[in-house]
Every structure is written in C-alpha cells, then in structure tokens.
C-alpha cells in the first residue's frame, strides 16, 4: 500500500502583507513611530524586518498576533 502525497498549492499559502512603521501606527491607537523605534532598540515585540539599512517593515500577521497577545481577560 503506498501513500498519496499531494503538493501544497501555491494559492493555499498566503503572501505576507508588509507594513511600514507608519502603517502599524495607523492600526494601533496611541502608537507612534518613536515608540516602535524604541521597542526595536530594546529588542521588544513586535517582530520586524530590515531588508535594507534604512527600511523597516512589519508582517501584518505578526502585528495582529502581538496585539492579541496583550489581551486582558476579565475577572469573574
């Protein structure tokens, strides 16, 4: 008996949505580019990428995950 292995379809894997620091700030009330810069210097979340010396970008899914990780659960 042999197993059938199917290839992952490229359409099944979504491409990342890249955001600039300004775009991240538009999504999070009270967030500023200065705060994001300080968080990068301190190696704090959210995760970021530097494809060039002067370019900083964020993956939308990382931003969403980071925001969700800060959720506060109500007390019963």
ABEGO torsion letter per residue (X at the ends): XBBBBBBBBAAABBBBBBBBAAAAAAABBGBBAAAAAAAAAAGBOBBBBBABAABBBBBAAAAAAAAAAABBBBBX
